[in-house]
Amino acid sequence: MQSIPGVIDAQSGYANGTGAEDADYETVCTGETGFRETVRVEYDPEQVSLDALLLAYFYVIDPTVKNRQGNDWGSQYQTGVYYTNDAAKETVERIAGIERGRSREFHVEIGPLINFFPAEEYHQNYLEKHPGGYCHIPRDEIELFSKLRIDPGDYRKPAAEAIRDKLTDEQYRVTQESGTERPFSNEFWDKFEKGIYVDVVTGEPLFSSTDKFESGCGWPAFSKPIEQPAVVELEDNSHGMHRTEVRSRAGDSHLGHGFTDDPDSPNGVRYCINSAALRFVPYAKMEAEGYSYLKYLFEN
């Protein structure tokens, strides 16, 4: 959390135990106190949204397991998000609802913060003190989140009725019903104009023309998203096939599928995306439409 721009402080501690006026590591590790090992996050909402912090959290955890984080097992390792006011509650429950819909199982606790006690000093900034820690988020993901510019809080998913009114029948079928458009007859499959591609539902930036390549598949093909966390990859065993589904982060729109064996891709990866799930913003219109902060993509 400390690596995310806009986070002021992150403090390790113990939350939501029962019948206690204090907590310590040894007692919590008995698994009998109800406490969860927790991080208290203080952030500047002018720099980063709660949406962004929550989606970053869900990006690095496994929401399908109970009483576990990484290789650590026990009730104290139960994943959870604990809010402190009604505004945060609305955001937490909304994001949790999106994540719940993406998971075959969902075991993340969602509820109010009852109590919180800071952990011992030797637990604070633990990875800085023990860089070879055995159980932590991979350093490449920490580095990834330190450089993020797209804030999903700026691109919230509209209500279901608003989505229905906004989209064409084809866009709705693809994004909301996980449909697939016909190859070679869609809007962007052979388009290579300079600009960015955004989620047709929310406007969240997803892909850049700098990463688009001609794959011959009949759909728009990209070697990578603008920022990796902007897309969500899920196992898809539908239609008798084993594939990786690609969905948008904030809007949870079905976008298409991802593959890792494309000889035409510069890195072997192909994000095969439905045109109906995208809206193209030409470079010349990026500033007018609020995307000037991504013009750096075209500087080199």
C-alpha positions as CSV (number, residue, x, y, z in Angstrom):
1,M,0.0,0.0,0.0
2,Q,2.9,2.4,0.7
3,S,4.0,2.0,-2.8
4,I,0.8,3.5,-4.2
5,P,1.0,7.2,-4.9
6,G,-1.4,9.0,-2.6
7,V,-1.0,6.7,0.3
8,I,0.2,8.7,3.3
9,D,0.8,5.9,5.8
10,A,0.3,2.2,6.2
11,Q,0.5,0.6,9.6
12,S,0.5,-3.1,10.5
13,G,-1.8,-4.2,13.3
14,Y,-4.6,-6.4,14.6
15,A,-8.3,-5.7,13.9
16,N,-11.8,-6.8,15.0
17,G,-10.9,-9.1,17.9
18,T,-13.4,-9.8,20.6
19,G,-13.3,-8.9,24.3
20,A,-9.9,-7.4,24.2
21,E,-8.4,-4.0,25.1
22,D,-5.1,-4.7,23.4
23,A,-3.5,-7.3,21.1
24,D,-0.1,-8.7,20.6
25,Y,1.4,-11.1,18.0
26,E,1.9,-14.0,20.3
27,T,-1.7,-14.0,21.5
28,V,-3.2,-13.3,18.1
29,C,-1.2,-16.3,16.6
30,T,-3.2,-18.6,18.9
31,G,-6.0,-18.1,16.4
32,E,-8.5,-17.9,19.3
33,T,-8.8,-14.1,19.6
34,G,-10.8,-13.3,16.5
35,F,-8.2,-10.7,15.5
36,R,-7.1,-10.4,11.9
37,E,-3.6,-9.3,10.9
38,T,-4.5,-6.0,9.2
39,V,-3.0,-2.9,7.6
40,R,-4.5,0.5,8.4
41,V,-4.2,2.7,5.4
42,E,-4.2,6.5,5.5
43,Y,-4.5,8.1,2.1
44,D,-5.2,11.5,0.3
45,P,-8.4,11.2,-1.6
46,E,-7.3,14.0,-3.8
47,Q,-4.4,11.8,-5.1
48,V,-5.9,8.3,-5.0
49,S,-9.4,6.9,-4.7
50,L,-10.6,4.2,-2.4
51,D,-11.7,2.4,-5.5
52,A,-8.0,2.2,-6.6
53,L,-6.8,1.0,-3.2
54,L,-9.4,-1.7,-3.0
55,L,-8.9,-2.9,-6.6
56,A,-5.1,-3.0,-5.9
57,Y,-5.8,-5.1,-2.8
58,F,-8.0,-7.6,-4.8
59,Y,-5.4,-7.7,-7.5
60,V,-2.8,-9.3,-5.2
61,I,-4.9,-11.5,-3.0
62,D,-6.7,-14.8,-3.6
63,P,-10.3,-14.1,-2.7
64,T,-11.3,-17.8,-3.0
65,V,-9.5,-19.1,0.1
66,K,-10.6,-18.8,3.7
67,N,-8.3,-18.2,6.7
68,R,-5.2,-17.9,4.6
69,Q,-2.8,-15.4,3.0
70,G,0.0,-16.8,0.9
71,N,1.5,-19.8,2.8
72,D,0.2,-18.7,6.2
73,W,-2.9,-20.5,7.5
74,G,-5.1,-19.6,10.5
75,S,-8.1,-17.4,11.3
76,Q,-5.7,-14.4,11.9
77,Y,-4.8,-14.6,8.2
78,Q,-8.3,-14.2,7.0
79,T,-8.6,-11.6,4.2
80,G,-11.0,-8.8,4.8
81,V,-11.8,-5.1,4.2
82,Y,-13.1,-3.1,7.2
83,Y,-14.6,0.3,6.6
84,T,-14.8,3.2,9.1
85,N,-17.8,5.3,7.7
86,D,-20.8,5.1,5.5
87,A,-19.2,6.6,2.5
88,A,-16.4,4.0,2.7
89,K,-19.0,1.3,3.3
90,E,-20.7,2.1,0.0
91,T,-17.5,1.9,-2.0
92,V,-16.3,-1.2,-0.3
93,E,-19.5,-3.1,-0.8
94,R,-19.7,-1.9,-4.5
95,I,-16.2,-3.1,-5.3
96,A,-16.7,-6.3,-3.3
97,G,-19.8,-6.9,-5.3
98,I,-17.8,-6.7,-8.6
99,E,-15.1,-9.0,-7.2
100,R,-17.6,-11.4,-5.9
101,G,-19.1,-11.8,-9.4
102,R,-15.7,-12.6,-10.8
103,S,-14.8,-15.4,-8.3
104,R,-16.0,-19.0,-8.2
105,E,-15.8,-18.6,-4.5
106,F,-15.5,-15.5,-2.3
107,H,-14.2,-15.6,1.2
108,V,-13.1,-12.0,1.8
109,E,-14.7,-10.5,5.0
110,I,-16.5,-7.3,4.4
111,G,-17.7,-5.3,7.5
112,P,-17.2,-2.3,9.8
113,L,-13.9,-1.8,11.7
114,I,-14.7,-2.7,15.3
115,N,-11.2,-2.1,16.8
116,F,-7.6,-1.8,15.7
117,F,-4.4,-2.1,17.7
118,P,-1.0,-1.3,16.1
119,A,1.4,-4.3,15.9
120,E,4.8,-4.3,17.6
121,E,7.5,-2.1,16.1
122,Y,9.4,-5.1,14.7
123,H,6.3,-5.8,12.5
124,Q,6.2,-2.3,11.0
125,N,7.7,-2.0,7.5
126,Y,8.6,-5.6,7.9
127,L,9.8,-6.2,4.3
128,E,12.2,-3.2,4.5
129,K,13.8,-4.8,7.6
130,H,13.7,-8.3,6.2
131,P,14.0,-8.0,2.4
132,G,14.2,-11.8,2.0
133,G,10.8,-12.3,3.6
134,Y,9.3,-15.7,2.9
135,C,5.7,-14.6,2.3
136,H,5.0,-11.3,0.6
137,I,3.7,-9.6,-2.5
138,P,6.2,-10.1,-5.4
139,R,8.5,-7.1,-5.7
140,D,7.5,-6.6,-9.4
141,E,3.9,-6.0,-8.3
142,I,5.0,-3.5,-5.7
143,E,7.0,-1.7,-8.4
144,L,4.0,-2.0,-10.7
145,F,1.6,-0.2,-8.3
146,S,4.2,2.5,-7.6
147,K,3.9,3.7,-11.2
148,L,0.1,3.6,-11.8
149,R,-1.5,6.6,-13.4
150,I,-5.0,5.4,-14.2
151,D,-7.3,5.7,-11.2
152,P,-10.4,3.4,-11.5
153,G,-12.3,5.7,-9.2
154,D,-12.6,8.1,-12.1
155,Y,-14.4,5.5,-14.2
156,R,-17.1,4.0,-12.1
157,K,-19.5,1.4,-13.5
158,P,-23.0,2.9,-14.2
159,A,-26.2,1.4,-12.9
160,A,-27.5,-1.5,-14.9
161,E,-30.4,0.5,-16.5
162,A,-27.9,3.3,-17.5
163,I,-25.7,0.7,-19.2
164,R,-28.6,-0.8,-21.1
165,D,-29.6,2.7,-22.3
166,K,-26.1,3.7,-23.3
167,L,-25.0,0.7,-25.3
168,T,-26.1,-0.7,-28.6
169,D,-27.5,-4.2,-28.7
170,E,-24.2,-5.6,-29.9
171,Q,-22.2,-3.7,-27.3
172,Y,-24.5,-4.9,-24.6
173,R,-24.4,-8.5,-25.8
174,V,-20.6,-8.5,-25.8
175,T,-19.8,-6.6,-22.6
176,Q,-22.7,-7.7,-20.4
177,E,-23.5,-11.1,-21.7
178,S,-19.9,-12.2,-22.6
179,G,-20.7,-12.4,-26.3
180,T,-18.3,-12.4,-29.2
181,E,-18.6,-10.4,-32.4
182,R,-17.9,-11.7,-35.8
183,P,-14.2,-11.5,-36.9
184,F,-13.1,-9.3,-39.8
185,S,-16.3,-7.3,-39.8
186,N,-15.9,-5.2,-36.6
187,E,-14.9,-1.6,-36.2
188,F,-11.3,-1.8,-35.0
189,W,-9.8,-5.1,-36.2
190,D,-7.8,-3.3,-39.0
191,K,-7.6,0.2,-37.5
192,F,-4.1,1.5,-36.5
193,E,-4.7,5.2,-35.9
194,K,-2.7,6.9,-33.1
195,G,-4.7,7.0,-29.9
196,I,-6.1,4.9,-27.0
197,Y,-8.9,2.4,-26.6
198,V,-11.2,2.8,-23.5
199,D,-13.9,0.7,-22.0
200,V,-17.1,1.5,-23.9
201,V,-19.0,1.3,-20.6
202,T,-16.9,3.4,-18.2
203,G,-14.3,5.1,-20.3
204,E,-11.4,3.6,-18.4
205,P,-8.3,3.5,-20.5
206,L,-7.4,0.0,-21.5
207,F,-5.1,-0.3,-24.5
208,S,-2.9,2.0,-26.7
209,S,-2.4,2.0,-30.4
210,T,1.3,1.7,-29.7
211,D,0.7,-1.9,-28.5
212,K,-1.7,-2.9,-31.3
213,F,-0.5,-5.3,-33.9
214,E,-1.8,-7.1,-37.0
215,S,-2.4,-10.7,-35.9
216,G,-4.7,-12.0,-38.6
217,C,-7.3,-13.1,-36.0
218,G,-10.0,-10.8,-37.2
219,W,-10.3,-8.8,-33.9
220,P,-8.2,-6.0,-32.4
221,A,-5.0,-7.5,-31.0
222,F,-2.8,-5.9,-28.4
223,S,0.5,-7.1,-26.9
224,K,-0.3,-5.6,-23.5
225,P,-2.7,-3.2,-21.7
226,I,-1.7,0.4,-20.9
227,E,-1.4,-0.7,-17.3
228,Q,-1.7,-4.4,-16.3
229,P,-4.1,-4.0,-13.4
230,A,-6.6,-2.2,-15.8
231,V,-7.7,-5.6,-17.0
232,V,-8.7,-8.7,-15.1
233,E,-7.8,-12.2,-16.4
234,L,-10.1,-15.1,-15.4
235,E,-10.1,-18.8,-16.2
236,D,-12.7,-19.6,-18.9
237,N,-13.7,-23.2,-19.6
238,S,-16.8,-22.4,-21.6
239,H,-17.7,-24.0,-25.0
240,G,-15.5,-26.9,-24.3
241,M,-12.3,-24.8,-24.4
242,H,-9.7,-23.7,-21.9
243,R,-9.1,-20.0,-22.3
244,T,-8.3,-16.9,-20.3
245,E,-11.1,-14.4,-20.3
246,V,-10.2,-10.7,-20.2
247,R,-12.5,-8.2,-18.4
248,S,-12.2,-4.5,-17.6
249,R,-11.3,-3.6,-14.0
250,A,-13.7,-0.9,-13.1
251,G,-16.6,-1.7,-15.4
252,D,-16.3,-5.5,-15.2
253,S,-17.1,-5.6,-19.0
254,H,-16.3,-8.7,-20.9
255,L,-13.6,-7.6,-23.4
256,G,-12.3,-10.8,-25.0
257,H,-9.6,-13.4,-24.4
258,G,-5.9,-13.5,-23.9
259,F,-3.4,-15.9,-25.5
260,T,0.4,-16.4,-24.9
261,D,1.5,-18.1,-28.1
262,D,1.1,-15.6,-30.9
263,P,4.1,-15.5,-33.2
264,D,3.1,-12.1,-34.6
265,S,3.1,-10.4,-31.1
266,P,6.3,-8.7,-30.0
267,N,6.1,-10.5,-26.7
268,G,4.1,-13.6,-27.7
269,V,1.0,-12.3,-25.9
270,R,-2.2,-11.4,-27.7
271,Y,-5.1,-9.7,-26.1
272,C,-7.9,-10.5,-28.6
273,I,-10.5,-7.9,-27.8
274,N,-14.0,-7.3,-29.2
275,S,-14.4,-3.9,-31.0
276,A,-17.8,-3.6,-29.4
277,A,-16.2,-3.5,-26.0
278,L,-14.1,-0.5,-26.9
279,R,-14.3,3.2,-27.7
280,F,-11.4,4.7,-29.6
281,V,-10.1,8.1,-28.6
282,P,-7.8,9.6,-31.2
283,Y,-4.6,11.2,-30.0
284,A,-5.8,14.6,-31.2
285,K,-8.8,14.4,-28.9
286,M,-7.2,12.9,-25.8
287,E,-6.8,16.2,-24.0
288,A,-10.4,17.4,-24.8
289,E,-11.8,14.1,-23.4
290,G,-9.7,14.1,-20.2
291,Y,-6.9,11.7,-21.2
292,S,-4.0,14.2,-21.5
293,Y,-2.3,12.4,-18.6
294,L,-1.7,9.4,-21.0
295,K,0.0,11.4,-23.8
296,Y,3.3,10.2,-22.4
297,L,2.6,6.9,-24.1
298,F,3.4,8.5,-27.5
299,E,6.5,10.5,-26.5
300,N,9.0,7.9,-27.8
